[in-house]
């Protein structure tokens, strides 16, 4: 029987998704900035960023080079986060 996830476990899974997204693009050094943006904006997961249509703002805050920024957007929109 599957148990309900605690708030801490849910949060850890959300951060793993964010870490996996950035790591998959060789951007793991951006995790602190991404996490800070999420915290400042109340996003608890990549899915939350997509839900409220703030992907552009999230990517802009990371100050990525254009190709990496587009890759992040495409992966988020494709649900690969």
N, C-alpha and C positions, 0 to 999 in steps of 0.2 A: 504494500500500500504506500502510495506517495504522500509525503507530508507537505504541508504548506511551507513555503520559504519564509524565513524571517526577513525583517527589513534589512538587516546586515547582509544576508545572503543575496537578496535581490540587488542590493547596491553593489555588492562585489561582482555579481554577474553582469550588471550594466557597465561597470568599469572595465571588466574583461573584454566586453564587446568593443568598447572605445579603444582599449589597448590593442586588440586584435586588428581593428580597422587601421590604426596608424602604423602598427608594426608591419602589417601586410604591404605597406607602401614605403617601408624604410623610414618612417617618420616617428619612431618611438621616442625620439628626443622632444617631440611636440606634446607628449602626454601631459606634462605639468600645465602647460598653457591651455590645452583642451579641457582638462579637468577643472582648472580655475574658471574658465568661461562657463562651463556647465554649472558649476556651483553658483557663480554670480548671477546666472540667468535662471536658475531653478530647474535645469534639465537633469533628470536622473538617469537618462539613457539616450542612446542615439535615436531610438524610436521616438522619444519625446521631442527631440529636435525636429524630426521629420513631421511629426503630427502637427506641430504648431508652425510649420513652414519657415523654420529659422536656419536652414542648412547654409544659405548664403552668408548669413551673419556669423555663424560658427566658423566657416572656412575663412572668412575675411579676418576674423580675430586671430587666426593662426599665422597670418602674414606669410603664406606659402608662395613659392614661385608658381607662375600660371599653370604649368603642366601638372604639378603635384596638386594644386587646388582643384583642377578639373577632375583629376583622378579620385580625390576624396569625394567630391560631389557625386560622381558617377557611381562609386561603390556604395555610398549611402543610399542613393536613389534606387539602386539595384537590389537593395536589401542585403548587401554583403557584410553589413556591420555586425 
